[in-house]
């Protein structure tokens, strides 16, 4: 019997489409990193993208995050067709609609936790310290607000990254191997946070090689040699 999350179609009754990918392809010279990939993700879904090394996961995530553009096919983000966006428009939409969580934390080392969040606020609109502290409290780090990244554990740094991804209330959270550098306890904590965000109606796409994490999401999209496979 097939597990319910293994490449199952989205339920018939859905809220709005956040991601719409159709016939997506990406070539680097003669190499096809992605070929004819199609899928949709709707508001409130928690979806895992899985596949072996070289399957196209990172390329797909870069396109979804507007850090790269497809060679062919289309990508709609929260109802916006991204193909004809200018670079400036892509930057604005990425700031307003996408929250990114990376395996590498990418925190500014000379800014403390709350200042790292306020920097993200600044690029979006206006920095608000109280809101930033509240965001840290949501991930259990209010008491660590004035600590530098070097004074935080790996799990704490990743929780700061999740708070940073949420600070501007994005339509979509993209998480690239967010537990890859964490021990089992912190992996469980981070996944628990992502699941709680899903329960609040957030839309999350998780790139992972870990089948146990994939099993904790609502649906798995599998890639192999740049193609979506059943």
C-alpha positions in Angstrom: 0.0 0.0 0.0 1.4 3.4 -1.0 2.2 5.8 1.8 -0.2 8.8 1.6 2.5 11.4 1.0 4.4 9.6 -1.8 3.8 11.8 -4.8 0.1 11.9 -4.1 -2.0 14.5 -5.9 -3.0 17.5 -4.0 -6.5 17.3 -2.5 -9.4 18.3 -4.8 -10.5 21.2 -2.5 -7.6 23.6 -2.1 -6.9 27.1 -1.2 -5.0 29.4 -3.5 -2.1 28.1 -5.6 1.2 29.4 -4.3 3.5 27.6 -6.7 2.5 26.6 -10.2 5.3 24.9 -12.3 4.6 23.7 -15.8 7.0 22.1 -18.2 9.9 23.6 -16.3 13.4 23.0 -17.8 16.8 24.3 -17.1 19.9 23.8 -19.3 23.5 24.6 -18.5 25.1 24.4 -22.0 24.4 20.8 -23.2 23.5 19.6 -19.7 19.8 19.4 -18.8 19.5 20.0 -15.1 15.7 20.0 -15.2 13.4 18.5 -17.9 9.7 19.0 -18.2 8.9 19.3 -14.5 5.3 20.2 -13.5 3.6 20.5 -10.2 1.5 22.8 -8.0 1.7 23.7 -4.3 -1.3 25.3 -2.6 -1.5 27.4 0.5 -1.0 25.4 3.7 0.8 22.5 2.1 4.1 21.1 3.4 5.9 19.5 0.4 9.2 17.7 0.3 11.4 17.7 -2.8 13.6 14.6 -2.8 16.1 12.9 -5.0 19.7 11.7 -5.2 22.7 14.1 -5.6 22.6 15.6 -9.1 18.8 15.1 -9.5 18.1 18.8 -9.9 16.8 19.7 -6.4 19.1 22.7 -5.9 18.4 24.0 -9.4 14.7 23.7 -8.8 14.9 25.5 -5.5 17.0 28.3 -7.1 14.2 28.8 -9.7 11.5 28.7 -7.0 13.3 31.3 -5.0 13.9 33.6 -8.1 17.6 33.2 -7.8 17.7 31.6 -11.2 15.4 31.5 -14.3 14.2 28.5 -16.2 15.3 27.8 -19.8 11.8 26.6 -20.7 8.4 26.2 -19.2 6.6 28.5 -16.7 6.7 29.3 -13.0 3.8 31.2 -11.3 4.4 32.4 -7.7 1.3 33.3 -5.8 -0.5 34.1 -9.0 2.4 36.0 -10.6 3.9 34.7 -13.9 7.6 35.2 -13.2 8.9 34.8 -16.8 8.7 38.5 -17.7 9.8 40.0 -14.4 12.7 42.4 -14.4 15.6 41.7 -12.1 14.4 44.6 -9.8 10.9 43.1 -9.7 12.3 39.7 -8.9 14.2 41.1 -5.9 11.1 42.9 -4.6 8.9 39.8 -5.0 11.6 37.6 -3.4 11.7 39.9 -0.4 7.9 40.1 -0.1 6.7 36.6 -0.9 9.6 34.2 -0.1 11.3 33.2 3.2 14.5 31.2 2.7 16.0 28.8 5.2 19.4 27.4 4.2 21.6 24.5 5.4 24.3 27.1 5.9 22.9 29.7 8.2 24.2 32.9 6.4 23.8 35.1 9.5 25.8 38.3 9.7 28.5 37.4 12.3 28.9 40.9 13.8 25.1 41.4 14.3 23.3 39.7 17.2 20.2 37.6 16.7 17.6 40.4 16.8 19.8 42.6 14.6 19.9 39.9 12.0 16.1 39.9 11.9 15.9 43.7 11.9 18.2 43.7 8.8 15.7 41.5 7.0 13.0 43.8 8.0 14.9 46.8 6.8 15.3 45.4 3.3 11.5 44.7 3.2 10.1 47.9 4.8 10.9 49.2 8.3 12.9 47.6 11.1 10.9 47.0 14.2 12.9 45.7 17.2 9.8 44.6 19.2 8.5 42.6 16.2 11.9 41.0 15.8 12.1 40.0 19.4 8.6 38.6 19.2 9.7 36.5 16.1 12.6 35.2 18.2 10.2 34.3 21.0 8.1 32.2 18.6 11.1 30.0 18.0 12.1 29.9 21.6 15.0 32.3 21.5 13.8 35.6 23.1 16.4 35.2 25.8 19.1 34.9 23.2 18.2 38.0 21.3 21.4 39.9 22.0 23.8 37.0 21.4 26.0 36.9 18.3 25.8 33.9 16.0 29.2 32.6 17.4 27.5 32.5 20.8 24.6 30.3 19.6 24.5 26.6 18.9 23.9 25.3 15.5 20.3 24.5 16.4 19.8 28.0 17.8 21.3 29.6 14.7 18.9 27.6 12.5 16.0 28.8 14.6 17.1 32.4 14.1 17.1 31.6 10.4 13.6 30.4 10.6 12.5 33.5 12.5 14.3 35.6 9.8 12.4 33.7 7.1 9.1 34.5 8.8 9.7 38.1 9.8 8.1 39.6 6.7 5.1 37.2 6.6 6.0 35.6 3.2 3.5 33.5 1.2 6.1 30.7 0.8 8.9 29.3 2.9 11.7 27.4 1.0 14.0 25.3 3.2 17.1 23.8 1.7 18.4 20.9 3.8 17.7 23.0 7.0 18.7 20.1 9.3 21.7 19.0 7.4 24.2 20.4 9.9 22.2 19.6 13.0 22.3 16.7 15.5 19.2 14.5 16.0 17.8 16.6 18.8 18.0 19.9 17.0 16.8 18.2 13.8 13.6 17.2 15.6 13.2 20.7 17.1 13.5 22.4 13.7 11.2 20.0 12.0 8.7 20.5 14.8 8.9 24.2 14.2 8.2 23.7 10.5 5.3 21.4 11.2 3.8 24.0 13.6 4.1 26.6 10.8 2.3 24.2 8.5 -0.4 23.8 11.1 -0.8 27.6 11.1 -1.4 27.6 7.3 2.0 28.4 6.1 3.2 27.0 2.7 6.5 25.2 3.0 8.7 23.4 0.4 11.5 21.4 2.0 14.4 20.1 0.0 15.9 17.1 1.7 17.7 13.8 1.1 16.4 12.3 4.3 13.4 10.0 3.8 12.4 10.3 7.4 12.0 14.0 7.0 10.1 13.5 3.8 7.7 11.2 5.5 6.8 14.0 7.9 5.6 16.3 5.2 2.2 16.1 3.4 3.5 15.2 0.0 6.8 14.2 -1.7 7.9 15.4 -5.2 10.7 13.1 -6.4 13.4 14.1 -8.9 15.8 11.9 -10.8 18.2 13.0 -13.5 16.3 16.3 -13.7 12.9 14.7 -14.2 10.0 14.2 -11.9 9.4 10.5 -11.2 6.6 8.5 -9.7 
